[in-house]
Amino acid sequence: TNTCITQAFRSVDSDDASIVISSIHLDASREEKRCAQIQRCLGQTASFSSHQPYALPLIIAGDYNCELSIGSCVSAFLSNSDDNNSSPPKDEGKEMDEYKLRECAAALRIPLTFVTPDQLKQW
């Protein structure tokens, strides 16, 4: 099945691509599969920018099958904390650990108190 369809679009008065749009449908069950699918999708988009001195603007839309909450792997994979308005609070230490714990438990579909240190490390 297709998880990512990517197309570059160009202006009618230019031969160069000016924007890339990807439509995705990510795995519904596992966060690591979603991250791998996003990585493959980003690899497809990079091929459209190979002749450009910069990365083309990119829109990724579709069914992520997850919330892009702070602490989630998909959100961390897609975001740049310096440029992202939804970046974690300035006091990242304990609060970020709590975000990760919450997202790990949600992805595993278990209560917070059942998350083991190994599961959290893998997350």
C-alpha positions as CSV (number, residue, x, y, z in Angstrom):
1,T,0.0,0.0,0.0
2,N,1.1,3.6,-0.5
3,T,2.0,5.5,2.6
4,C,3.2,8.6,0.8
5,I,2.4,10.2,-2.6
6,T,4.7,13.2,-3.4
7,Q,4.5,15.7,-6.2
8,A,6.5,18.8,-7.0
9,F,4.6,21.8,-8.5
10,R,6.0,24.6,-10.5
11,S,4.9,28.0,-11.6
12,V,3.6,28.3,-15.2
13,D,6.4,30.7,-16.1
14,S,9.3,28.6,-14.7
15,D,10.7,25.2,-15.3
16,D,11.9,24.9,-11.7
17,A,9.7,23.3,-9.0
18,S,8.5,25.8,-6.5
19,I,6.7,23.7,-3.9
20,V,6.4,20.0,-2.9
21,I,3.2,18.5,-1.5
22,S,3.0,15.0,0.0
23,S,-0.1,13.1,1.0
24,I,0.5,10.5,3.7
25,H,-1.3,7.7,5.4
26,L,0.8,6.5,8.3
27,D,0.6,3.2,10.3
28,A,-2.1,3.2,12.9
29,S,-0.4,0.9,15.4
30,R,3.3,1.7,16.0
31,E,5.1,4.9,16.4
32,E,8.4,3.6,15.1
33,K,6.7,2.5,11.8
34,R,5.2,6.0,11.5
35,C,8.7,7.6,11.9
36,A,10.1,5.2,9.3
37,Q,7.3,6.1,6.9
38,I,7.8,9.8,7.4
39,Q,11.6,9.3,6.8
40,R,10.9,7.5,3.5
41,C,8.4,10.3,2.5
42,L,11.0,13.0,3.3
43,G,13.5,11.1,1.2
44,Q,11.1,11.3,-1.8
45,T,10.7,15.0,-1.3
46,A,14.5,15.5,-1.2
47,S,14.8,14.2,-4.8
48,F,12.8,17.2,-6.0
49,S,15.3,19.7,-4.5
50,S,18.5,18.1,-5.7
51,H,19.2,20.7,-8.3
52,Q,18.1,23.6,-6.0
53,P,20.6,25.4,-3.7
54,Y,17.9,25.2,-1.0
55,A,15.2,22.8,0.1
56,L,11.8,23.5,-1.5
57,P,8.9,24.5,0.7
58,L,7.1,21.3,1.7
59,I,3.5,20.6,2.8
60,I,2.8,17.1,4.3
61,A,-0.9,16.5,4.7
62,G,-2.9,13.3,5.4
63,D,-3.6,10.8,8.1
64,Y,-0.8,10.7,10.6
65,N,-2.7,8.3,12.8
66,C,-1.4,10.1,15.8
67,E,-1.4,13.4,17.7
68,L,1.6,15.5,17.0
69,S,2.0,16.3,20.7
70,I,5.2,17.5,22.4
71,G,7.0,14.3,23.4
72,S,5.7,12.1,20.5
73,C,8.3,10.6,18.2
74,V,6.6,11.8,15.0
75,S,6.5,15.3,16.3
76,A,10.1,15.3,17.4
77,F,11.1,13.8,14.0
78,L,9.3,16.5,12.0
79,S,10.0,19.6,14.2
80,N,12.9,21.8,14.7
81,S,12.7,23.1,18.3
82,D,14.3,26.4,17.3
83,D,11.7,27.1,14.6
84,N,8.6,25.4,16.0
85,N,5.9,27.3,17.9
86,S,4.9,24.1,19.7
87,S,8.4,23.5,21.0
88,P,8.7,22.3,24.6
89,P,8.8,24.9,27.4
90,K,12.2,26.5,28.2
91,D,12.5,24.3,31.3
92,E,12.8,21.1,29.3
93,G,14.2,18.8,31.9
94,K,11.4,17.3,34.0
95,E,8.6,18.6,31.9
96,M,9.9,17.0,28.7
97,D,10.3,13.7,30.5
98,E,6.7,13.9,31.5
99,Y,5.6,14.6,27.9
100,K,7.6,11.7,26.7
101,L,6.2,9.4,29.4
102,R,2.6,10.4,28.6
103,E,3.2,9.9,24.8
104,C,4.9,6.6,25.4
105,A,2.1,5.3,27.5
106,A,-0.5,6.5,25.0
107,A,1.3,4.8,22.1
108,L,1.6,1.6,24.0
109,R,-2.0,1.9,25.2
110,I,-1.0,1.3,28.8
111,P,-1.4,3.4,32.0
112,L,1.4,5.8,32.8
113,T,2.4,3.8,35.9
114,F,2.9,0.6,33.8
115,V,5.6,2.2,31.5
116,T,9.0,0.5,32.2
117,P,12.3,2.4,32.0
118,D,13.3,0.1,29.0
119,Q,10.1,1.1,27.2
120,L,10.7,4.7,27.8
121,K,14.3,4.5,26.7
122,Q,13.3,2.8,23.5
123,W,10.7,5.5,23.0
